[in-house]
Amino acid sequence: MYNNTEFTDYDTLRQQVEGLLDEEPWYVAAMSNISALIMTSLDRLNWAGFYIIRDDMLVVGPFQGKPACIRIPVGKGVCGTAIKEDRMQVVPDVHKFPGHIACDSASESEIVIPIHRDGKVAAVLDIDSPVKNRFGNEEADGLSTIVELIEKKLLWN
């Protein structure tokens, strides 16, 4: 499906995320530390963080990287498409994605994974790279297991 030659130990990353969630599962603290962990654990990234649904819009949440778009309508851009379709988006070249929103002009590729709360999409994990074709099967699989853990352990209140 996706092709990439990077290697990251996603089992270790998952264990670290689990430790962070066990220590403090409140969404603001947890998402802040998880975005920092992802940014320092994966190479060739320029943005890692979360967008949270608020008043039927995606609103930027905790992240690492340059200042981001504050609000993204559902269905717009890569993050909004992930919400609307309720499925992961792996974009090898963001410039070829219809309606891409360029929050950081250095971004070349992107992966976005929906996060569910009570069976509904509540947020997304959004990761950008300044390199085309940065995200492949390994990232899709590894980051999906991290999102599953977030869905199980995150406290929204």
HELIX and SHEET records of a PDB file:
HELIX    1   1 TYR A   10  GLU A   23  1                                  14    
HELIX    2   2 TYR A   27  SER A   41  1                                  15    
HELIX    3   3 GLY A   77  GLU A   85  1                                   9    
HELIX    4   4 VAL A   94  LYS A   96  5                                   3    
HELIX    5   5 ASN A  137  LYS A  153  1                                  17    
SHEET    1   A 6 ARG A  71  PRO A  73  0                                        
SHEET    2   A 6 MET A  57  GLY A  65 -1                                        
SHEET    3   A 6 TRP A  47  ARG A  54 -1                                        
SHEET    4   A 6 LYS A 120  SER A 129 -1                                        
SHEET    5   A 6 SER A 109  ARG A 117 -1                                        
SHEET    6   A 6 GLN A  89  VAL A  91 -1                                        
END                                                                             
